Every structure is written in C-alpha cells, then in structure tokens.
Amino acid sequence: MKKPLLALTALTLSLSSIITPMPATAALPLAVNGEQLPSLAPMLEQVTPAVVSIAVEGKQVSKQRIPDAFRFFFGDEFPTEQLQERPFRGLGSGVIIDAKKGHVVTNYHVINGADSIRVKLHDGREYDAELIGGDKMSDIALLKLEEAKNLTQIRIADSDKIRVGDFSVAIGNPFGLGQTVTSGIVSALGRSGLNIENFENFIQTDAAINSGNSGGALVNLNGDLIGINTAILGPNGGNIGIGFAIPSNMMKNLTEQILEFGEVKRGMLGVQGGEVTSELAEALGYESSKGAFVSQVVPDSAADKAGLKAGDIIISINGKEVSTFGELRAKIATLGAGKKVSLGIIRDGDSETFDVVLGEATESKTKAAHLHEGLSGAELTNTTDSDPIEGVKVTNVEKGSKAEAYQLQAGDIIVGINKVRVRNLAELRAILEQKPGILAINIQRGDRSIYLVVR
C-alpha cells in the first residue's frame, strides 16, 4: 500500500506547485454571463440510487495432487488427490431494474460460487440478496432483494439506437471505494473475441472502468441504462480507456428468460460461418466488410427451414445492422428459443428478407458432472408441458457411471434436494453451488415418489 500512497502524495504536491490556492471563503461560479454551467449532477442525482454495491463470500474448491511417496507408504488405495476449500471474498456492482420486485442485475462472475450475497444501497441500507438465476456464457445474473422497500429503478434504453461517439457515464464500485462516476464516449459497438467460448456483443467505452465496476451501470446523458459494465482490457487489470459493457437489450432479453424459465433458453439459428473479410467481399462482389458470412447451413435447422443458403451474408436482425459474425451469434443466442426474427440477407448481390423462428440450442441440456460429482454420467434438462410434474428431467444415464450406481434412471424427474423444491436447472444449480455434503434427492419416477441419497 505504500507505493500508491507515495505516488498520490507526489501528484498532490506537483499540482499545488502550479495552482494558486483559492481563498477559504471563495465559491466556484455557478454561472457565466448569466448562463448555467453544464453539469451531469442533476442526472446523476436521479440515477445513482439505482446502482448498488455487492459484497460476496464463498469457498473455492480446488484439487491438489498428493505426492506419489504417500502412495508408496500407504498403498495404491491411498487417494491420488484431495479437495481443498479456501474462503474468498469479492466486491462488485449491480443495477436495480425493478423496484417493486427488488430485482437487481449484475455480472455472473461477480456472484459465481458465492455462499452469501450482500447488497448495499446508495443510501447506506444493506440487504441479503437471493440468486434468481444466471448465465455464465453471457455473464449475466439476476438477484432479488426480499425485504427492501422504497427502491429506485433505472430506466432502460434501446441499446440498438446508440452510436459511436455518444457520451457515456459509468457508475459502480471500483476497488471497493464506494460509488464512483466516470464519463467518456461510446468508442465502438459489437465488440467480440475477448473469450471465444462466450456470447459477446460488447459496447466499448473509454469511461474509466476498474476492478469492482463489474455489474455496474453504463448510462447515456439522459440517465438511461445502455449497458452493464463487465470487463476491462489493460495491464494488471487497470484502466487504460478500454472498457466493455453488455448492451441493455441483451441484458433485458436474458433476465426475461431467467424470470420466465429459471434459465436462459438459447436461440439457435443453425448456421456456421465467419467474418466478411475484404478479400471475401471482393470475391463475392460485396461492397462492404460488414455482416456475417454463412459458410454452411445445418440441415433441418431454423435457418434451413427458412430458406437460408451457404454463401448468404446476414446484414441485419429485425432491421438492426449486424457488423460481425460474433455479433450475430450473441444476438441470436440471447434472443431466446422460439422467437421470430427477420433477417436481412445479401444473396448474389441482391437484398432479401427471411423470417426465421429460432430453434432451441441443444446445450440447454446439462451434464450433471458439472453440478455434482455424485451425479456424473447423468444428463439433465428442464421439464416441458408434456411432463407430469415441473422439475429437472434425467434424459440419459451412462452405463457404469456414478449416477447409475446411485440408481438414477432416465425419465426420472428431480423435484427436490434436501427438502428444497426444485422446479428447473437454475434452482438445482443454486442448491448444488452451496456444495452440500449429502444430497437427499426427491424424485418422481412414474407414479411413485422416491428418495435417493447421493454422496
């Protein structure tokens, strides 16, 4: 801590040497030539009560390999590795999007693995928060404040209408200092490629974003939410004027799905492709480098049924321009299964429009090994309207797996864990993320209700 303090002191001294101190009784002018000076303060007074600080605590479980020497002395039955639990604490930010229901949106990585989530409001009040659900691949989580009253929610803007060069203001809790406001402009739109496995369609801004700002608000000059601050690009996690935010439209689509289904039901178009490079554009006689090139259409997919073909260039979704394949991928995935979308296409130099009903991504099925070691070998998914009861359905059990050893069967519907009702995968994850030692699983198997004990 000494070096930053010394650097701050040196900066203060250098400023004092070039700035003449104002008298203690002097006041800064509020107007010049009778005109009020521009200020963000009136807007921020309305917005900042909707931005909260989040503190989390939990335990990180890691595996440590045991030296072979122990096995030499104690025999081959001695375990090769052991689990270690280490407590952790984290800080982040969040935004109140529904004051009546107490809904707060934040980043998934802020609350991932947390056993307790504590939210502090702008006025100093603190509440425990319940995790409603989240989506790791799009980095969005939704919390609920049960007992909170007199909350202030933020207005949500149409993020598809923002432009490069629009002013932006970031509000959050950097380094746990408390609520902090920084300003800048929208530097770029549709950014992706930070983590190719995730769904990314970031707003880039030069408003200072630092560690702890994650989950905070990026707003326009009207105080309307245009994005959720989520990442920075810089050495040692420091701000260098390149910050990223999840667009508000993307956030809204995801939270609506979490509230309706308990999880995100990803939309699936059924195309493979890549970016439109200058060489590809020239080869196709296409005069722009914007759009998503379709190299292959998956048979019987939503795209195939709608009439899309390999060689098409997708340039818009519902009338909104698409600049890259990564942007297309993120928007389709977060719109949700079953949504009807209108795609603008360039085919052989001509513009066409196709209406597509998105399918559901197969990845909505979850390998249970990621949830609990004792369930490894089981494949889980949410029940549908055709099932007799709401819960988590076992769609497959591998032979010789631990799930089979614990007598789990395909067709079983998990309706409870340790006397806690389970209605969907999101609720199941929330229970298992607390890492209970023993699982008393209540299962509906045909007409019978049974319990299986899993360790």
N, C-alpha and C positions, 0 to 999 in steps of 0.2 A: 504493500500500500504506500510505501514511502515515495517511490519514483513518481506516480501520478500526482501526489500532493506537491512535490517539489516542482514539477512541470507547471502545475496550476499556479503556484506561487510566482514562478518566474513570469508567467503570462500576465498576471495581475500587476507585477512591478513594471513590466515593459509598457503596459497600457497607461499606467499612472504617470509615466515619464513624458508622454506625448499629449495627454488630455488634461486640460486645465480643470481642476475641480470646481463644481458649481457650489455656490453658497448654500448652506443648510436650509435657508428659507426660500430658495428659488424653486419655482414649479415649472415643469415642462409645459410648453404651449399646447393647448388642445385644438387650436385652430390657427390657420394662417390666412391673413386677409379676409377674415370672417368666414372662411370655409373650413369645415370639419376635416381633420386629418384622417386618412383611410386607416382602418383597423379591423383585424379579424376578431377582436374581443367580443362584440355583440353576438356574432355567430357562434363562437366557442362557448359562451355562457349558456346557450341553448343545447349544445351538442355534448359537451364533456360529461354531464351527469349520466349519459347513456353508455359511457366507456368505463369498464371496471378493471380492477387488478385481480389476478388469480394466483393463489399460492397452493401448491400441491405437495403431498408427501406420499411416499410409497416405498416399495422394496424392489430392487433389481435382482433377478435371479440369474446367476451365471454358473457355467460348468467349469470345474478345474480338474485337469488330469492329474491322477495320483501317480507318483513315480513308480516305475516297474520294480524297484527294490522292495517296495512293500509287498507286492505280489510274490516276490521270491521268498520272503519270510513267512507270509501268511497264506500262500496258496493261490491257485487260479480263481477260487471263488471270491477272493477279495475284489471289490469293485474297482474298475479302471478310472472312474471319475466320480466326483462328488459335487453336489449342488451347494452354492454359496448365496446367501441373501445379504444384500447391502442396502441399507436405507438411503433414500435420496430425497432431496427437496428441490422444487423448481418454482420459477416465477414466470408469469405471462400476463396477457391481457385478454379482454373479452368485450363483446358489444351486446347490449340489450336490444333485442329485435321485437320482443313482445312484452310490454309492461304488465298487462293483465295476467298473463300466464307465467310470467317470470322466466322467460326463455332467453338464454344468453348463448351466443355463438362464439366459438374460439377455434384455434387450431387443434387438430387431433394430437399433434406431437407435444402440445402443452400438457395434456391430461393423460397421455398414454402411460399405462401402468400405475396410475395413482390410486392409492387406497382412500385418500381423503382429498377433497377439493374445497377450498375456502375462497369465497369471493368477497372483495372489499369494494364498496361503492364509493363514488366521488365524495359523498358527504361523510364518509368515515364508518358507516354501518357495515357489518360483516355478517355473512351467512354461509352455511354449508350448502354446497351445490350437489345435485344428483345428476349423473350422466344419463341422458335420454338415449343417446346413440352417437355414433361417429363413423367416419370413413377414412381409413388410413391413406388410401391411394389418392384421395383428393384433399387430404389434410384438413378436414372439417369435423367439428364435434359440436353437439348441442347439449347445453346444460339447463337445469331447471332450479330456480330458487323457490323453495316451497313456501317459506314464511314471509318473504319480502313483500312489503307494501309500498305504495307511492313511488313506484319506479318510473324512470323516464326512458322511453324507447327512441331509437333513431329512425329517421326517415330513410327509406331505401331507394336509391336512384336506379335508373335503367343504365347499367354499365355499358351496354352496346352503343350508347349515344356519346360516350366520352371520346375525346380526340387527343392526339399527341399535341402537347403544348397547353392543355387545360391545367389550371392551377390545382394543386392537391395539398391536403393537410393531413399529416399522420398524427394520431393520438394513441398513446399507450403508456407502458410502464417500463421504460428501458433501465436495465441493470437494477431493478427494484427501487429506483429513486423516488417513485411516485409518478402521478400522471404528468406527462410531458407532451408538448405540442411542437411539431416541426412542420415546415412548409417547403414546397417545391412545385414541380410541374410533373405532368404525365410524360415520361420520357419515351415510352414505347408501349405497344399493345401486342397481345398474342404471343408473349414470350414463352418458350418451352425449351426442353433439353437439359434442365438442371438435374433431373433424375428421370431417365427414360422409362422407368417402370411405372411411374405415376402419371396421373392425368393433370396436365399443366396447360394453363392458358392465362398466364400472369399479366397483370398490369405492372409495368416498370416505372418507378418514380425515383427522383433524386431527393425527395424529402428524407431527412435523416431517419433511418430505421436501425435500431441496435437490438442486441440480445435483451429479451423481455418485452419487446414490442409485439411479438408474435401473438396473433389473435386480436390485436387492436384495430382501430378504425382508420381507413383512408377515406376522407370526405372531400367533396367539392366546396366551392366558396359559398354555396347555399347551406352547407352543413348536412347534405345528403350523403349517405354511405355509398361509395363507389367500389370499395374493396375491403378485404380482410388482410391486414399485413401478415406476411407469413415467412419471408426469407430475405436474407441479405447475401450479397456477393462481395467478399472482401477478405483481406488477410487477417487471420486470427479472429474472425467473426466481427470485425469492426466495420463501421460505416464508411464507405468511400463514394457515396452518392448513387449506389445501385441497389435499390430495394425492390421487392416484389410483393404483390398483393393478389389474392384470389378475387376475381370480379364479383360484384354483388349479385348479378343474375345467376352465376354459377352457384354461389353460396345459397341463394334462395331456393333453387331447384333441389339442391341436396338436402337442406333442412326440411323442406316439404315432404320429401320421400322418407326421411327418418321419422317424421311425425306420423305419416300415414302407414308405413310398413315396418317401422322399427329398424330399418336398414336402408341402404342405397340400392335400388334396383337399376343396375346399369343398362342403358340403352345399347343395342348392338345393331350397327348398320350392315356389317358383313362385307367390308372391302379391305384390301391391302394396297399399300402404295407408299408414297413419299412426297417430298417437296418438289416444286416446279423450279428446276434449275434453269439458268439462262440457255444452256445447251439443249435441254429438253424442250424448252419453249420454242427455240429456233427450229428444232426438228419437227415439232408439231404445227408450226406456223402460228403459234400463240404469241401475242404481242406483250404479254405481261409475265412477271415471275411470281405473281400471287395466285394462291389456290392450292388445292390438294389433288395430286395426280393419282388416279386409280390404276394400279397395275394388274389387279386381279379382283374378281367378284366371287365371293363364296357361294357355291350352289345352294339354292333353296333359302338363302338369307333374305333379309328385308330388302337389301339393295337389289338382289336378283329378281325378287318378285315385283319390284317397282320398275324394272327395266334398265337399270344402270349397267354399263358395259366397261370392260377394260379399255383404257385409253381416254376415258372421260376425265375432265378436270372440274372438280367441285369448287365453285367460287362463292357460294352463299348458302346460309341456312336461315330459313324464314325471313328472307330479304336482307339479312345481315351478312356483310362481307366476311369471307374466310380467307385468311392470308397464307396459312401453312397447314400441313397435314396434322401436325401436333395440335393445332387449334381445333381442327375438325374432330380429332379423336377425343379431346377433352370435352367439347361441347356435346357431342353425341352421347358419350358415356354418362354425363351428368344430367342430361335432359330426362333420362329415365325410360324404362321399358314401356312400350305401349303408346308412347307419344307419337302424334302425327306431325311430321316436319315436311317443309317444302325446300327442296334442294335446287339451287341454280347450277346448271351444268354447261360446260363448253364441250361440244362434240363435233369434231371435224370442222371447227371454226364457227359453228352456229351455236346460239344460246338456246337452251331448253330448260324446262322446269319439270321436276318429278316430285310427286307426293309419296312419301315413304312412312309406313308405320313401323317404328323401331321394334326389333326383337329384344329379348332379354339375354344378357350376357351369361354364358354358362358358368362364369366364375362366381355367380351368386351362390353356387354350391361350395361349402366349406369343408376342407379336410380337418377332421376333429383333432388330429395330432397337433395342430397349431393352437388348439384351445386347451387341451389337457392330455398328458402323456398316456393316461389310462384309457383314453378314448381313441388312441391311434389305430388306424385301419378302418374307421367309420367315416362315411361321407354324409354331411348334414345339409339340409336346406329348409326353408320356411314351408309350412303347410299352405295349401291352397283351399279355395272354397269347396272343392270336391272331397276334402278330407273330413273325417267325422268330428275332429276337435282341433282347436288352434294350438299350435306349438311348433316344435322343431322336429322335422321328419328325418329318420335314418333311411337314406336311399340305397346305401350299399355298405357291406361289411366284408373286408378282405379276410380270406382264409388264413388261419394261423396268426392273426393279429391279436393284440391285447383286447380290442373291442369284442372280438369273438370269444376270447377266454372269459370275459365278464358277461357273456351270454346276451350281448346286444344283437339284435336282428334287424335285417332290412324290413322296413314297414313300421317299425316302432315309432311312436311319437312321444318325444320328451315334453312333458307338461310341467315339470317342476324339478328344482335342485335344492336339496337341503331345506325343504318346506317353503321354498320361494317359488311362486308361479312363474313359468317361462312361457311366453307367447311367441317369441321369434328369436332369431340368431343374435340380435343386438342385446336382448335381455340375457341370453345364455352367456355371451361374451362378458358382459358386465359382472356376472357372478363368478365366472371362472378366472377373470383377471385378478380377483382377490386371492387366488391360489389357495382354496380350502384344502385341507389335508385329505378329507374323505368326502366323496360325492354320494349322497343318497338320492338316486335318480328315480323320479316318479315317471313311469312310462305307461302309455296307453297302447296295449297290444290287442288288437281286435276289440272284443267286448270286455276285456279284463284290464284292470289297473294293477300294475305290479311295481315293485321297487327293486332296483339293482344297486348294490354297493360297490363303488369303484374307488380304488386307492391309487 
